[in-house]
C-alpha cells in the first residue's frame, strides 16, 4: 500500500467534513449528504483494488 493513498484519503476526509459543516450551517442538508456520499464513493474507488488483492491473497493462502 502506498502512503500517498493514506494522505489522499485524509485530504478527502478533511475536505468533505469542511464542506459538510458549511453546507449544514447554510441549511443545505441535501447537498451536504451528497457531498458525503461523493467522498465515500471516491475513497471506495481508490481502495477497492487493494481489497480485491487482499481477498486474492487470502484465497491463495487457504488454498495451500
N, C-alpha and C positions, 0 to 999 in steps of 0.2 A: 504494500500500500504506500502510496506517495504522500508525503507530509503536506504537499500543496493541496491535496484534496481536503484534508482536515481544515486548512486555513480557508479554503473556498466555502466549505460548509459553515464555518464560523462566521464568515463575512455575510453569507446569505441570511443566517440566523439573526445577526445584528440588524441588517437592513430590513428584514421582514418585521422584526419587533418594533423598530422605529416607525416604519410606515404604518404598522398596525395601531400604534398609540396615536399617531397623528390623525389617522382616519377615524378612529373611535372618538377622539375628542371633538372632531368636527361633525359627528353624528352620521357618519357613513359606515355603518356596521357591515353592510353587504359587501362593500368594496374591501373592507378590512378582512373579511372572511375569504374573499377571492385572492387577496394578496397572500394570506396564509396558505391557501391551497396551492397557489402557484409556486411558492417557496418550497413546499413539501414535495411537489412533483419534480421540481428542478433537482433537488437533492436526491430523490429516489432514482432519477435517471442517471445520476452520477454514480450511485453506489450499487445499482442492480448488477452490473458486470462483476463486481467484487463478490457479491452474494452468490452469483451463479458459479464463480470459480471456487468459492468455499464449499458449496454443495458437491461440486465435482470432485474435489479433494477428499471430502468425507466419503463419498461413494466409492472412490478408489481405495481408500483406507480400509473400509469394511469389506471390500471385495477380495482382499487378500486372505 
